[in-house]
């Protein structure tokens, strides 16, 4: 492993391009904190670049040819986009695949309650988190509410400077002697991750009934909850029952920020995996006249096993490719199988960055470092490579040749020490088609914490690597 960082190789012009790209990315993750928001933003940008929606092409029977730009959306939570290449699709695709979901808290379907003069929303955490990291920090609410009349209300509260924010309380240190003796996994229980959303009671209503005393007692007991419901009705025309058909995500409030006195890093929520999804999407937009069809997959549910209709294990991607092949004039199962088998993929996901404060968790010879370029992970999985895709030497050799040609700096790394655990990506799911797949992305500090950190140089180098892959593979 070289001691040199990629910073030293850039020209003044490249440093300018790096800073522009990093700033555009910082704005993206500040404004797109959920899979729905990412999908909406990327669809808007694709359409600005002349991409056409596949559903309309299928409906009109439009023939597809080299140079066409196409996208398809999966339930507003994922997207697949293509730039059709000069070669037949049976020769395979060059695929960049990332995920746009991130660890967070999800609001339950019957969430609103009052206790001790405070109104709460009950939550269920999503993905792998250290629960104690989520207490006492400012939180925002993002999501949608679909009512019985099928109208949809978008919620985004806590991000503007004059917005209220929310929080999860923690026990004061003066009374925490017993709490401090618990294991880190038990310091904060999952059922204690309920956000406080109000404390002001509604004004009591006068009544002349005989049950006045009982009614006043009940009203006083639920006065804060009633106040919250009144505000939800006023601002969002929302009833309590509307939580039943809502998808509300609790995320850290505030924008991503430049980090370090040298502004060399970005700290923010959701680098895993938007720090790979953004350069993947940008590389697809920026690649010109590819030989092979270029493809960018952005999926949901990776953090919980890639399951469900919007996860990578669904047949959405396969079905979309079949539709496109049919519009090229080759409507056969064999053409689809050949296309997928002959494809190459970079599973665009993050890797762990070496943290000197916790050096004992890493193999220094086989770990990624901030500022040393794009990371290739031959395998992920846990312990004995369990659950991983293991890329072959021939594919890695070819990638090394391509990246060397374009002066893309790469580092080969593992997640951490062999027996400490591991992680997963979508790589193994695409590998089942027989295509070449390897994990490839950006190194991250504080992975899965509310605020993660990446190097701007690694972000830019990864974009350059993805562009090189789409052009040359």
Protein Blocks (a to p, Z undefined) as FASTA:
>chain_A
ZZbdfklmpcfklmmmmmmmmmmmmmmmmmmmbfklmmmmmmmmmmmnopacfklmmmno
pacdehiacdddehhiaccdddddfbdfklopadddddfbdcdddddfblbcceehiacd
ddddedjddfklmgoiacddedddddfkopacdddehjamkbccdddddddfklmmmmmm
pcfklmpcfklmcccfbfbdcdddddfbfklmmmmmmmmmmmmmmmmmmmmmmmnopafk
lmmmcccddddedjdddedjklpaccdehklmmlmmmmmmmmmmmpghifbdcdddddeh
klnoogajkbmkbmklmmmmmmmmmmnopacfklmmmmmmmpccddddddddddfklmmm
pcfklcccehiapaddfbgcehjhpoiacddfklmmmmmmmmmmnopacddddfbdfklo
ccddfklmmmmnopacdddddddehihiabdcddfklmmmmmmmmmmmmmmZZ
